[in-house]
Amino acid sequence: MSEVHSGGCQCGALRYQFEAPLRDIAHCHCAVCRRSGGGIVTTWVTVPLASFQWLAGTPREYASSASCTRSFCPTCGAQLTLFTTLSPETLDVTVATLDHPEQAPAERHIWVQSRLPWLHLDEQLPQEQRESLP
């Protein structure tokens, strides 16, 4: 049985869909995610790149580092995806933009070396100083 998930930005201009299980879900604590998303942590689900498609709208892209490109809505500014050349077969999707984010609890923390010292989220989850890629 396949799992189809959808989501989109705040204003509705961008809609996406992917067919993949909700796994490899991580709270990212890096400074780039904080600045790009405007929050103190960004939670990502990693999906096969081939399973992802835009259903409506055309996102803008921003190269946030030498290896990462983020897509966002040009109207409302919502950050939706991150592609990294370090894992070219996958795409990270922001859990907060899923239609049903409650179905995607985090499984680990990444980039905890950059974690804000006053932030405490589910300390029982595994923690990686950087990020381990498959």
Secondary structure, DSSP 8 states (H G I E B T S, - for coil): ---EEEEE-SSSS-EEEEES-S-SEEEE--HHHHHHHSSS-EEEEEEEGGGEEEEES--EEEE-SSSEEEEE-TTT--EEEEEETTSTTEEEEEGGGBS-GGG----EEE-GGG--TT----TTS-B-SS----
